[in-house]
């Protein structure tokens, strides 16, 4: 009975490990789906939708390169005139460990160019009604 129980526990732990591998594969697929979707929305002119999609990418730093995530987020938030979000994306880019000094300097120069013309505040605050309490909340 003990060996049967041990066998079942081992089989269960193997199934759990296999489940984690499958979940991680799907997580990566989700991340790249959002990454490509945000780019497509941007190129089609759906800038607000692109920004909302790009904001979801922050949850996928464990499976995607953070510089890709925050570069796209900086681009779409700048295009959407959400300079507060753009500023936060640039800060993240400048603080990444895997960024070369040349890249960091490029980010700093671009940020300086953008934020001398535009205050780092989100000028657009679209709100939507909460379905539970009918309070107006930011939609992203």
N, C-alpha and C positions, 0 to 999 in steps of 0.2 A: 504494500500500500504506500509505503514511504517513497519507493522508487517511482511509482506511478505518479504520485503527487509532485515529485521533483521533476519528472518528465513534463508534466502539464505546466508547471511554473516556467521551465526553460522554454517550452514552446510558446507560452504567452509572452515572455520577454523578447523572443525572436520576432513575434508578430508586432510587438510594440516598436521595435527597431525598424522593421520594414515599413510600418506606418509612418514613422518619422521621415524616412527617406522619401516616401511618396509625397508627404506633406511639404517637405522642403522643395521638391521638384515643382509642385504646384505653386508654391510661394514665389519661386523664381519666374515661373510663367506669368503669374499675376503681375509681378513687378515690370517685366518687359512689355506686357500688354498695356499697362498704364503709361509707360514711357513712350511707346509708339503712338498710343492714342492721343496723348498730350501734344506730341509733335504734329500729328495729322490735324488735330483741332486748330492748332496755331496756324498751320499753313492754309487751312480752309477759312480762316478769319474768325473762328469761334474762340476769341481770345479769353473771355471770361471762363468758358468751359475748360479751355486748356489749362488755365491757372488752377482751377478746382481739381482737375485730374493730376496736375503736377504736384499739388500739395499732398496728395495721397502717397506719392513716392517717398516721402520722408519716413514712412513706416517700413520701408524696404532697404534700409541702409545695410542690413545684414546680408543681403543677396545681390545688391547692385553697388556699383562704384559711386561713392558719395559725391565725387566731383561731377559725374554725369547728372545726378539728381539735382544738385544745387545750381549747376550751370543752367540747366533747363528751367528751373524755378526762377532764377534771376532773370532770364530772358523773357519768360512769359509774364512775370509780374511787372517787369518794366514796360512791356508792350501793353499791359492792362492798366498802366498808370497807378499801380499799387507799389509805390516806392518804399514804403515801410517793409513790406514783405521782400522786396528786392534787396534792400539793405541787409536784412537778416540772412538772405541767401549768400550775399557777398561775404558777410562775416564768417559764415560757415566755411565758404570756399577758402578764405584766407587762413583759417585755423586748421585745415586738414593736415594731417601728418605726412601724407604721401605727395604733397604738392612741392614742386621745386621752387627755389628762390625766384627764378625767372617767372614762373607762373604766378607766384604770389604777388610779385611786383606788377604783373599785367593786370591781375584782379584789382589791386589797389589803384592803379592808374585809371582803369575803366570806371571803378566806383567813384573816384574823385571827379571824373568827367560828368558822370550822371548826376551826382548829388550836389555839385555846384550849381547845376541848372534846376534841379528838383529837390525839394525838401524830402527827407526820408520818412514820409507819412503816407499812409494809404488814403488817397483822395476819394476813392470809391468805396463806399460802405453799403453794399447791397444787403438788404435785410429780407428775411422771409418769416412768415408767421409760423410759430411752433404749433404743431398739430395737437399737442396735449393741452397747453395753457394759453394759446393764442397771443403770447408775447412775441414781439418782433426781435429776432436774433440774427446775427451776421450769418450769411449763407455760406461762408467758408472760413 
